[in-house]
Amino acid sequence: MPPLHPIPRAVIFDLDNCLADAREVGTELFEEGFQAIRDANTGWLAETALEAAFSDCWRHPLDWVAERHGFSPEMLRAGWETFSRMEVRHPMHGYGDLPELLKLPQHRVLVTSGFRHLQESKIRALNLSSYVHELYVDAIDEPDRIGKKGWFQRILASHGLTPAETFVVGDSAASEIAAGNSLGMPTVQILRPGVPRSETARFHIASLAELPGLLGR
């Protein structure tokens, strides 16, 4: 049987809810940011709407959440100031299948979106430099942000890769899956607990242990 796709030379991974549960940082860490947003709300959104927005903060960057849920400028500003100072100060372990990354012969790259200080502290807490060859933060709190699509384009260009031979693995249909699809890259949605399945991804897996078989097909 002929292969379904070229054998990939590189794989790009997301971080939150892909390599580690976003809540592993501890719900108390985000609570300060949630309280700042709640204090600035002053009746703008109902409490049920706020709770729905806070739930989305575990799966999406704050700018996306603010736009999706209709935050006032004051709410976004209060949350932004608080989240931009956050830092993980304890070790993290990630999902139990994280060591499976070391079995992949492909060049492995991490691209994660969020506040730079927070995302870099997660990378350190997880010791992700031991699992991937390159790490990039798509920092939402810095000017001239290029987004995940921009980072994917940079990675392709810097390594002389074609989209067809560079897989994207992540959980978010709105973020890395959409960016990969727009560039013609094979996309793999990892269905961690609580992640809604999206048919926009080309492939679906439940564990990183499934990747060697998928990439070698």
N, C-alpha and C positions, 0 to 999 in steps of 0.2 A: 504493500500500500504506500503510495507516495506521501511525503510529508504534507501536512495541512498548511505549513508556513515555513519560511526559511528558518534554519536554526539560529536563534537570536545570539547576538554578540554582547548585548547589554540588557540589564533590567533596571528600571527606575521604580523605587518604592516610595509610598507615602509613609508617614509616621503614625499619627493618631488614628486609632481603631483599625490599623493595618499591622503595625509591628508591636504596638502597645495600646492597651485600653486607655482612652483619654482620661478616664476617671482614676487611673492609678496614681495620678499626682495628688489625689486626696480632695474630696469635695470641699473641705474647709479652705483650700487654697483659693478656689474660685468664689467662695462666699463673700469675700471682701468686695470683689468686683460686682457681684450681684447686688449687694447692699448699696453700693454707690449708685448703681443704676436705679434701684428702687427709690432711694432718697431723692434722686433728680426727677423721678417720674411725675410727682405732684398731680396724680389723677389722669395723666395722659393715656395710659393703658390700664385696663382692668387687671386685677391680680392674676386671673386665669391666663390672660394673654402674656403677662410677664413670665409666668412659670413655663409656658410653652417656649418662650424665647430663651429662657435660661437652659432649658433642656437641649435646645439646638446648639447652645454654646459648646456642648461637649462633642459636637460633630462638625461644626463649621466655624470659620473665623468671625470675629466680632463685627466686622464691617458688613459681612453677608447677613448676619443675624439682624443687625440694626435695620438694614434696608428691607429685609423680608418681613419683619414684624413692626415696622413703622415707628422706630424710636424717634423721639424728639432730638434736636441737636444737643440739648443739655444732657439727655440720657446717654447719648453716644459719647459725648465729651467726658462725662464722669466715669463711664466704664473704661474708656480708652486710657485715661490717666492712671487708673488703678491697675488694669491688666498689663500695661506696658512696664510696670515695676515688678511684676510677679516673677518668682524664681522657685524652682524645685530644689529643695535642700536635702533630700534624702535619696538613697539608692532606689532605683526602679529595676524591674526584672523583665517587663514586656510579656508578651504571650509566651506560653510554654514551648512553642515551635520555633522561636527565634533562632536557635542554633542551626536550623535547617538551611539558613542562608549560606552557611559556610560550605555546604555541599554543592553549591551552584558554581560552575566554572565560568559563568559570565561575569563581565564587569558590572558591579553593583553600585547603584547611586541612590542616595536619599534626597528627596525634595519635599520639604514640609512647609506649609503655610501657617502664619500666625505672627505673634509678636516676637521679635528677634530674641530678646532676653529670655523669655519663657521657653521658646523652642530650643534654644541652645542649651539651656539648663536641663531640659529633658534628654537631649542627645548625650550630654555628659552623664546624667544619672543612669542612662541605659547602656553606657559604654558602646554606643553604636559604631564608633570608629573601628571597633574590632570585627564588625560584621559587614560593613560596606566600604567601598574604596573612596567614594566622594560623598560629601554632605553639603547640602545647600538649604538655606532658609529663604523662602519667599516671604520676606518681612513686610507685613501690612503697615507697619509703623515707620517706614522709611520712604523718602521721595523716590520718584522714578521707578516704582515697582513694575516689574515686567510680568508677574503672574506665573503660574505653573507652565502655561503654554510657552512663554518666553524662555523659561529655564530649560524646558525640554528642547527647544530649538537650539539653545546654546550648547547643550550637551551633545546633540546630534552633530553640530558643526565642529565642536572641539575634538571629537573623536572620529570624525569622518564616517559616521553611522548613517544608515538609511532608516526611515521610519519603520519599514517592514521588519528590520532585524533588531528593533529596540522595543521591548515589552514594557508596559506600564502596569503596576500592581497597586491597587488601593481600594478603599471602601466607598469613596464619594463619587456618585454619578455627576454631581454638579461641579466638581473640582478636577481631580486628576483624570478621571475617566473621560470627561468631556474634553479636556485639553488633549489627551492622547488621541481620542477619536478625530478631533479636528485636524490633526497632523497625519492621520493615516497610520498611527501606531497601534499594534495589537494591544487591547486593554483587557485586564483581568481584574474582576471584582472579587475581593476576598470577603466572604460573608461571615464576619465575626458576629457574636451574639448582639442582637439589636440592630444590625445593619439591614436596611430594606433592600431586597434584590432589585437590581435595575437591568432591564433587558438591553440597555444601551451598551453594556460591556460585551465584548466578544466572547470571553470565557468567564467561568465562575469556579471558585474553589472555596473550600471551607478551612483549609489549613495550608501553611507554607510547605508542608511535606508533599503536597500534590504538585508543586512547581517543577521538580526535575522531570517528571513524566510528561507534563504539559509542554515544557520548553524543548524537550527532546523529540517530540512527535514529528 
